[in-house]
Amino acid sequence: MKVTLLFASLLGMSVQALADDAAKAKLMEIGKTNYVTCSACHGPEGKGVVMGPTMKMGPSFDGSKIATGDPAIFALVLLNGIQKEGAEYIGPMAAMGATMDDEKLAGVMTYVRNSFGNSAGVVTADDAKKYREQWKGISGPVTRAKLTELAAKK
């Protein structure tokens, strides 16, 4: 009896792991497809498109604390964009919230968080919906200072 229960428990865990892997694979595919827009500034390899000796269109995603940190903050960046500050990047990051439904937002987040040398958690469409609701009171692009402030609170 104990062996049967142990086997059933292990089988259940295996089935759940397969379902989780399939869900992640689907999100990764959705993310890869929709990352095309992001690649205009961040590049197809996520290293940031270089525009001259000292400027980039967007930062690298490899080891990005914004992309791999708190997914709610990463969602805020994608939903609202980042305000132009300083001379490190050519322009502001465009808000992508209106161009992506929750599944596409979750896919892009999962793809970036698990590509380009990164390994972070999956973001589901339900998570994306929750983040969209969480940040609905913030309009316009956020500043890097605001992102740092939010990250410090977590």
C-alpha positions in Angstrom: 0.0 0.0 0.0 2.8 2.5 0.9 4.7 1.7 -2.3 1.5 2.3 -4.3 0.9 5.6 -2.6 4.6 6.6 -3.1 4.4 5.7 -6.8 1.1 7.5 -7.3 2.6 10.6 -5.6 5.7 10.5 -7.8 3.6 10.0 -10.9 1.5 13.0 -10.0 4.6 15.1 -9.5 5.9 14.0 -12.9 2.7 14.8 -14.7 2.6 18.3 -13.0 6.3 18.9 -14.0 5.4 18.0 -17.6 2.4 20.3 -17.6 4.6 23.1 -16.1 7.3 22.5 -18.8 4.6 22.6 -21.6 3.2 25.9 -20.2 6.7 27.4 -20.0 7.5 26.2 -23.6 4.3 27.8 -24.8 5.1 31.1 -23.1 8.6 31.0 -24.4 7.3 30.6 -28.0 4.8 33.5 -27.5 7.6 35.6 -26.0 10.1 34.8 -28.8 7.5 35.8 -31.4 6.6 39.0 -29.7 10.2 39.9 -28.8 10.7 41.1 -32.4 9.5 44.5 -31.4 11.9 44.6 -28.4 14.8 43.5 -30.6 14.7 46.9 -32.5 16.5 48.4 -29.4 17.7 45.4 -27.4 18.9 43.4 -30.4 18.1 39.9 -31.4 20.6 38.5 -28.9 19.4 40.8 -26.2 22.8 42.7 -25.9 21.5 46.1 -26.8 21.8 47.8 -30.2 25.0 49.9 -30.2 24.7 53.4 -31.7 28.2 54.8 -31.7 31.1 54.5 -29.3 29.2 55.3 -26.1 25.5 55.0 -26.7 23.0 52.2 -27.1 19.4 52.0 -28.2 18.6 49.8 -25.1 20.5 47.9 -22.4 21.6 44.3 -22.5 19.3 41.8 -20.9 22.1 39.5 -19.9 22.0 39.6 -16.1 19.6 42.5 -16.1 18.3 43.1 -12.5 15.2 44.7 -13.9 14.4 41.7 -16.2 15.3 39.0 -13.7 14.3 40.7 -10.5 10.8 41.3 -9.2 8.5 40.5 -12.2 6.1 43.2 -11.1 8.7 45.9 -11.6 9.7 44.4 -15.0 6.0 44.5 -16.0 5.9 48.2 -15.0 8.8 48.8 -17.4 7.1 47.0 -20.3 3.7 48.5 -19.6 4.8 52.2 -19.2 8.3 52.4 -20.6 11.3 54.3 -19.2 11.8 58.0 -19.3 14.9 59.3 -21.2 17.5 60.4 -18.7 21.2 61.0 -19.3 23.2 60.1 -22.4 23.7 56.4 -22.0 20.7 55.5 -24.2 19.5 57.3 -27.3 15.9 57.7 -26.3 13.2 56.6 -23.9 11.9 53.1 -23.8 8.5 53.0 -25.4 5.5 51.8 -23.4 4.4 48.4 -24.7 1.3 48.0 -22.5 -1.3 48.9 -25.2 0.4 46.6 -27.8 0.3 43.4 -25.7 -2.5 41.5 -24.1 -1.8 39.6 -20.9 -0.6 36.4 -22.6 1.8 38.3 -24.9 3.1 40.3 -21.9 3.6 37.1 -19.9 5.3 35.5 -22.9 7.8 38.4 -23.5 8.6 38.6 -19.8 9.1 34.8 -19.5 11.2 34.8 -22.7 13.5 37.6 -21.6 13.8 36.2 -18.0 14.9 32.8 -19.4 17.0 33.8 -22.4 20.2 35.8 -23.0 22.0 34.1 -20.2 19.1 34.6 -17.7 17.3 32.0 -15.6 14.3 33.3 -13.7 10.7 32.3 -13.0 7.9 32.0 -15.4 5.3 34.8 -15.6 1.8 33.6 -16.4 -1.0 35.5 -18.1 -2.8 35.7 -14.7 0.4 37.3 -13.3 0.5 39.8 -16.1 -3.1 40.7 -15.5 -2.3 41.2 -11.8 0.6 43.5 -12.6 -1.4 45.5 -15.1 -4.0 46.1 -12.4 -1.2 46.9 -9.8 0.3 49.6 -11.9 -2.9 51.1 -13.5 -2.5 54.3 -11.4 0.9 55.1 -12.9 0.7 56.9 -16.2 3.6 57.7 -18.6 7.1 56.4 -18.5 8.8 55.7 -15.2 12.3 57.0 -14.2 15.2 54.7 -13.4 15.2 56.4 -9.9 11.6 55.2 -9.4 12.5 51.7 -10.5 15.4 51.7 -8.0 13.0 53.0 -5.3 10.4 50.3 -6.0 13.1 47.6 -6.0 14.4 48.7 -2.6 10.9 48.3 -1.1 10.7 44.6 -2.1 
